[in-house]
Amino acid sequence: MSECALDLRDVRKRFGSAEIIRGANLQVEKGERCAIIGPNGAGKSTLFNLITGRFPASSGEILLNGSSIMGLKPFEIYRRGLSRGFQITNIFHRLSVYENLRCSVLWSLGYRYSFWQKLSSLPDVKERADEVLDLIGLRDRQNTPAGLLTYAEQRALEIGIAIAGDAAVILLDEPTAGMSRSETDAAIEMIRRITQGKTLLVVEHDMSVVFALAEKIAVLVFGEIIASGSPNDIRNNPRVREAYLGEYSAVDRTE
């Protein structure tokens, strides 16, 4: 029997009198790649913020590897093995690519910053930063200030920062947004490579990316997950077609 990496049980979020997430239920198995899709304003980013502790849920339960993470701070959830990338690129522009990755590794390993401690005395930090550099394909850009990277390279670095701590569960929020077709194809291959053997939960509007990456798709509409299943199940689900306003919908446009 498969083990559940992430389990959302009747999760709700209210902002004042407005209920944005209305009883979301979702199970993502260990090693599974799951995509969340839905119309604009469905609550996808809000759901990510609840899972990662950025917003407190109003009610319900969120389990990571069988243990509740409700009420934990983002860094506490991160150190339990769940990491995320953001919809808007979130990097240190003045630091080099390598320094960005090293900061993430230092934090994930629990090192405290010290004026007296030389980074060269931390071989485990260097080893992991070097490993991530190769995974995201930025070895030849390691000394470049992050702010001088192309947009696609910055997105790759953002994902590298997210995985630097070797989290087992990775959340990516629209990782290919704003990319050209060739950049998107390269990003898909990179995401496949770096999440091999890990659990992936991704929000993405580009359905070609969704069908290229996901083994499971969950459809969020007005704060509720109305369907989840294999890509083929979702293609043929009448409730999903209705949510996307017509028989010819986003779930058909995969090329």
C-alpha positions in Angstrom: 0.0 0.0 0.0 1.3 3.5 -0.9 2.2 5.9 1.8 0.8 9.4 1.8 3.3 12.2 1.7 0.8 15.0 1.9 -2.8 14.7 3.2 -5.3 17.6 3.2 -8.5 16.9 5.1 -11.4 19.3 4.8 -9.0 22.3 4.8 -10.7 25.7 5.0 -9.5 29.3 4.9 -11.5 32.4 5.7 -10.5 36.0 5.3 -13.1 37.8 7.3 -16.5 36.6 6.1 -15.0 35.3 2.8 -14.3 31.6 2.6 -11.5 31.2 0.0 -10.7 27.5 0.6 -13.9 25.5 1.1 -13.1 22.1 2.5 -10.2 21.0 0.3 -9.4 17.3 0.4 -6.3 15.9 -1.4 -3.9 13.0 -0.9 -0.5 12.9 -2.6 1.4 9.7 -2.3 5.2 9.5 -1.7 7.1 9.9 -5.0 4.0 11.0 -6.9 3.9 14.1 -9.2 0.6 15.9 -8.7 -0.5 19.1 -10.5 -3.2 21.5 -9.2 -5.1 23.2 -11.9 -8.1 25.6 -11.9 -9.4 28.9 -13.2 -7.9 32.2 -12.0 -9.0 33.0 -8.5 -9.7 29.4 -7.6 -7.5 29.6 -4.5 -4.4 27.6 -5.8 -1.8 30.0 -4.4 -3.8 30.3 -1.1 -3.8 26.5 -0.8 0.0 26.5 -1.2 0.3 29.2 1.5 -1.7 27.0 3.8 0.4 23.9 3.2 3.6 25.8 3.8 2.5 27.6 6.9 2.5 31.1 5.4 -1.2 31.4 6.2 -2.9 29.5 9.1 -5.8 27.4 8.1 -9.2 28.3 9.6 -10.0 24.6 10.1 -9.2 21.1 8.8 -6.0 19.1 9.0 -2.8 19.1 7.0 -0.5 16.1 7.4 3.1 15.7 6.2 4.2 12.1 6.1 1.4 11.2 8.6 2.2 14.0 11.1 0.2 17.2 11.5 1.9 20.4 10.4 -1.0 22.7 11.4 0.3 25.7 13.4 3.9 25.2 12.5 6.0 28.1 11.1 7.3 27.9 7.5 10.9 27.2 8.6 9.7 24.4 10.9 7.7 22.8 8.0 10.8 23.3 5.8 13.0 21.4 8.2 10.5 18.6 8.3 11.1 18.0 4.6 8.8 20.2 2.6 10.0 23.1 0.4 8.5 25.4 -2.1 9.2 27.7 -5.0 7.3 30.9 -5.5 5.2 32.3 -8.3 7.3 35.5 -8.3 11.0 34.8 -8.5 12.5 35.0 -5.0 16.3 35.2 -5.0 19.1 37.4 -3.7 19.9 39.5 -6.7 23.3 40.9 -5.5 24.7 37.5 -4.5 26.2 35.1 -6.9 24.3 32.0 -8.1 26.6 29.9 -5.8 26.1 32.2 -2.8 22.3 31.9 -3.2 22.5 28.2 -3.1 24.9 28.1 -0.3 22.6 30.3 1.9 19.8 27.9 1.3 22.0 24.9 2.2 23.3 26.6 5.4 19.7 27.3 6.5 18.5 23.8 5.7 21.3 22.2 7.6 20.7 24.3 10.7 23.9 26.3 10.7 23.9 29.6 12.5 25.7 32.5 10.8 28.9 33.3 12.6 31.5 36.0 11.8 34.3 33.6 13.1 33.4 30.5 11.1 34.9 30.1 7.7 32.6 28.6 5.1 35.5 26.6 3.7 35.4 24.6 7.0 31.9 23.3 6.0 32.6 20.6 3.3 29.0 19.3 3.5 27.7 22.7 2.5 30.0 23.0 -0.5 29.2 19.5 -1.6 25.5 20.0 -1.6 25.7 23.5 -3.3 27.9 22.0 -6.0 25.4 19.1 -6.5 22.5 21.5 -6.9 24.5 23.7 -9.3 24.8 20.7 -11.6 21.2 19.6 -11.2 19.9 23.0 -12.3 22.4 23.5 -15.1 24.0 26.7 -13.9 27.6 25.5 -13.2 29.0 27.9 -15.8 27.1 30.8 -14.2 28.0 30.0 -10.5 30.0 33.3 -10.0 27.4 35.5 -11.8 25.3 37.8 -9.7 21.8 36.4 -9.7 20.3 39.7 -10.9 22.2 39.4 -14.1 20.8 36.0 -15.1 18.2 35.6 -17.8 14.6 35.1 -16.6 14.7 31.4 -17.2 18.0 31.1 -15.4 16.5 33.0 -12.4 13.6 30.6 -12.3 16.0 27.6 -12.4 17.9 29.2 -9.5 14.7 29.7 -7.6 13.9 26.0 -8.0 17.5 25.2 -7.0 17.1 27.2 -3.8 13.9 25.3 -3.1 15.6 21.9 -3.4 18.9 22.7 -1.9 17.8 21.4 1.5 17.1 18.0 -0.1 13.4 18.2 0.9 11.4 15.1 0.1 8.3 17.1 -0.8 8.6 19.9 -3.3 5.9 22.5 -4.1 6.3 24.7 -7.2 4.0 27.6 -8.1 3.8 28.2 -11.8 7.5 27.3 -12.4 7.4 28.0 -16.2 5.3 31.2 -16.2 6.7 33.7 -18.6 9.0 31.3 -20.4 9.3 30.7 -24.1 8.4 27.3 -25.5 12.1 26.2 -25.7 12.7 27.5 -22.1 9.6 25.7 -20.9 10.7 22.4 -22.5 14.1 22.8 -20.8 12.4 23.6 -17.5 10.2 20.5 -17.7 13.3 18.3 -18.2 15.1 20.0 -15.3 12.0 19.6 -13.0 11.8 15.9 -13.9 15.5 15.4 -13.1 15.6 17.2 -9.8 12.4 15.7 -8.5 13.3 12.1 -9.3 12.3 10.0 -6.3 10.7 13.0 -4.6 7.0 14.1 -4.2 6.1 17.0 -6.4 3.0 19.2 -6.0 2.9 21.9 -8.8 0.5 24.7 -9.7 0.6 25.4 -13.4 -1.6 27.1 -16.0 0.2 25.7 -19.0 -1.6 22.4 -19.7 1.2 21.1 -21.8 3.5 21.3 -18.7 0.8 19.7 -16.6 0.4 16.7 -18.8 4.2 16.4 -19.3 4.9 16.3 -15.6 1.9 15.1 -13.6 0.8 11.5 -12.9 -2.1 12.9 -11.0 -4.1 16.1 -11.5 -6.4 17.8 -8.9 -8.9 20.5 -10.1 -9.6 23.4 -7.7 -12.6 25.5 -8.4 -13.9 28.2 -6.0 -11.8 26.7 -3.2 -13.0 23.1 -3.6 -11.2 20.2 -5.3 -13.9 19.0 -7.6 -12.0 16.1 -9.2 -8.6 14.4 -8.9 -7.2 11.5 -10.9 -5.0 10.5 -13.8 -4.5 12.9 -16.7 -6.9 10.8 -18.8 -9.5 10.8 -16.1 -9.3 14.6 -15.9 -9.5 15.0 -19.6 -12.8 13.1 -19.7 -14.4 14.4 -16.5 -17.6 16.4 -17.3 -17.4 18.5 -14.2 -13.9 19.6 -15.2 -15.1 20.5 -18.7 -17.9 22.5 -17.2 -15.5 24.4 -14.9 -13.4 25.4 -17.9 -16.5 26.7 -19.7 -17.1 24.5 -22.6 -16.3 21.2 -24.3 -13.2 22.7 -25.9 -11.3 23.6 -22.8 -7.9 24.1 -21.3 -7.6 20.4 -20.6 -7.8 19.7 -24.4 -5.0 22.1 -25.3 -1.9 20.0 -24.6 0.3 21.0 -27.5 
